[in-house]
């Protein structure tokens, strides 16, 4: 007689369901093409409206390299979207004209081509509470460059922008997509700013209250690090309670604010080994927090942790997959479907010599 059979004599069906562990349902391909490099969904963002899910990523050309990312740095890359209408089961590639990056630039060293628009000042008046709203923030240099943002009122089918973001008195910023909507014209954006030496390395919170016309510096999240603290992922837990996870060199830090981002308190390190990958925080319908991230050490893959106490402590590491070909993977983003299952999207590879592609894992976070 198994332990579960014994417990069944004492626990109700509801209690047994509460003990169900997380489980992987299936892995899927979002986008894959021989000779191409699909990468970095965490930089671009993910949005969902029920079972409609949209994720952004960069689409370049594969080039085998001894070090660094296996992308051809001499050929322009596209900034594209993939859309699912069935909860992540099937995907369609989209190439919105409005998301083309500024012409003649390089984004993290990759050329942008000539078809995009130059950033302009935002006139303001953005309705962040529009039911079909999405915002994406983008960078040029990963160090001391300029950043910009775009927004959509039709679930990413068309985009307004690019609009300039100021540097907030910093040497420069490297924006990725991490924001909290506070009200109709009120939004908090979390950015990576260059450190005093001009290198990428610390996270700041900024805010607009006039629909994107002006953005004001709110705070640094933590002291200036010795190495770097980059790529935040943030969730709101209360009217003034914000929880943020930040990528460090090979681990993840967590910070908490009780005054709407004005000041921050270090919580700890929910993950001590990632090999170098950004976090994604997702608040589930039942209030739990899920942290997903790429794992860039052998066995290469995608992992997760779950917190039942608003990030104060975390459960055991969940291995979503461990079949990656080398370290060049991750940058996960996760949303929850109406049926409670999670869709985690990331870039992946089967071997060091093969193309990089966008994949998704559908999984059940348990109860």
Secondary structure, DSSP 8 states (H G I E B T S, - for coil): --HHHHHHTTS-HHHHHHT---EEEEEEEEE--TTEEEE-HHHH-EEEETTEEEEEEEEEEB---SSS-SB-TTS--EEEEEEESSTTSS-EEE--GGG---TT-EETTEE--SSS---B-------TT-TT-EEEEE-SSSSS--EEEEEESSTTSS-EEEEEE--TTSS-EE--S-EEEEETTEEEEEEEEE-TTSSEEEEEEEEESSTTS--EEEEESSS--SS--EEEEEEE-SSS-EEEEEE-SSSEEEEEESSTTSS-EEEEEEES--SS--EEEEE-TTS-EEEEEEE-SSS-EEEEEEESSTTSS----EEEE---SSS--EEEEEEE-TTS-EEEEEEE-SSTTS-BEEEEEEEE---
